[in-house]
Amino acid sequence: MAWNEPGNNDNDPWNPDKNRNSGSGRSDEGRDKETNSNDPWGRPSGGKEQGPPDLDEAFGKLMDMLGVKKSRKGGGSNGGGSGMSGKFGGSLVAIALFAIAALWAATGIYQVDQQERGVVLRLGEYHSTVMPGLHWNPPLIDSVSKVNVTKVRSLDHKALMLTVDDAIVEVGVSIQYSVQEPKNFLINVRNPEESLAQVTESALRHVVGSSEMDQILTEGRELLAEEVKVRIQDYSNLYGTGLLISKVNVENTQAPTQVQEAFDDVIKAKEDELRVRNEAESYANGIIPEARGRAQRIREEAEAYRSEIVARASGQADRFDRLYREYAKAPEVTRQRLYIETMESVYQNANKVIVDTEGGNNMMYLPLDQLMKQRSNASASGVDSGSIETLADQVLEELRKRQSSTIRREGRN
């Protein structure tokens, strides 16, 4: 039996007065009057402290301050204190349980940002993927991992590769990627970044191993980057990493350091070859059109000359046919006319003419240039001296006169 239970007041170690007065027959009300009214612990007013306060009374006063009504069962003061203590203890437990439940519920509230997605695992198993906003999941049952799906991440990779023509080159690439599937990114692979590095190594070796060294070091870098990007994306989809490869940049492609100088000389020679080839093509592009133009001009001139000669020959043949018909009609007249026309064409290019007269030793000199000059002056002054036929007639008349005078002189002699 406990020391503070009813019926055991005689052995109360904290109130010896109760032990002495237990047989006096005084009631509880008489004892209450003897207590000090100013003592909050209900100790006697004898001026001497008789021991520590009663715990039941202390709990009772605390319950009064909290507004909890007392309930007495069995009429005894000690019994009533025991019932009140049990009810107070139950209230504290309820309050504690409510506080724990509220704290547990409050810890389940979380927020997902606009650029994030939340992957919910319930008891370690995938449950759902939540979108941006305010969400609640039961703590200790669900775990939420936030994944940024808009951030562009990068990975640099550099390694020595063997080409298809058994040459060693050093290739460095930079990969830009983002998370496309948050679930696969968190669950399917243990370390997505490490998996991406291994996938990049495999794709790069496959593409470089099927290419020649000159193609990788010079103009084939863009094609190399495109092929590597396609292979990395295919491998990532096959492994289920949930990554989206946005771009692959080939940072540098060079020979190993030990032979870098020799490779630089080779590349410089190739560049010089390309430069000279471009200059030759530029020169050819300038010369060939000009030569073609000259050839076309010569061809057209030859065609025109051919047409002119053919037309002239045709005209002369036609003229000869007509002349022959006229000659058949009047041979003497036609012969004289032909002679005069021939002499006219000859005298047009001659400045001086020397004529040998018949039957004499004298030769006559005709200054045709002077005669033509006089004719030109006369034309300029407005005097018409006739055509070339008139000039010919004058010459012939002059020849006849001189010939007649010569004959007459010879007859006198």
Buried (B, 14 or more C-beta within 10 A) or exposed (E): EEEBEBEEBEEBEEBEBBEEBEEEEEEEEEBEEEBEEEEEEBBBEEEEEEEEBBEBBBBBBEBEEEEBEEEEEEEBBBBBBBBBBEBBEEEEEEEEEEEEEEEEEEEBEBEBEEEBBBBBBEEEEEBEBBEEEEBEBEBEEBBBBBBEBEEEBEBEBEBEBEBEEEBEBBBBBBBBBBBBBBBBBBBBBEEBEEBBBEBBEEBBBBBBEEBBBBBBBBEBBEBBBEBBBEBBBEBBBEBBBBBBBBEBBBEEBBBEEEEEEEBEEBBEEEEEEEEEEEEEEEEEEEEEEEEEEEEEEEEEEEEEEEEEEEEEEEEEEEEEEEBEEEBEEEEEEBEEBEEBEEEEEEBEEEEEBEBEBEEBEEEBEBEBEEBBEEBEEEEEEEEEBEEEEEBBEEBEEEBEEBBEEBEEEEEEE
